[in-house]
């Protein structure tokens, strides 16, 4: 294994573990969040409506990075590509359904409502980052790199798998 291959494997492992850890932390935090913050069970349902699409996208991303270690220097296996092409189409539907449900169950507390909106928007950003245009860069280089509108690695793998 070359040094570059080993470096990419470590990077993909870190990215995958990071996305799965983020999903676990967000889900765990939502599970133990004070009910009063959301104005009761109705408002908590709004939080989960916004959160579920985000969690699904984070898990998809984490699994992608961990799986991608197996095809470094090659192409994504066709069955895996088929699953991620389905996710690419299904995620906007889940985000839209999450938005509708979150609005219907929006917490009455302004802080809770702002949190629900922020969670849903984060889900949209994660979807865009993985399936539309790369948005994640180190903070120092973010302003210059994000304006290059690069194709996400996942999309490149999907294209190469055809």
Buried (B, 14 or more C-beta within 10 A) or exposed (E): EEEEEEEBBEEBBEBBEBBBEBBBEBBEEBEEBEEEBBBBEEBBBBBBBBBBBBBBBBBBBBBBBBBBBEBBEEBBEEEBBEBBBEBBEEBBEBBEEBBEBBBEBBBEBEEBBEBBBEBBBBBBBBBBBBBBBBBBBEEEEEEEBBEEEBEBBBBEBBEEBE
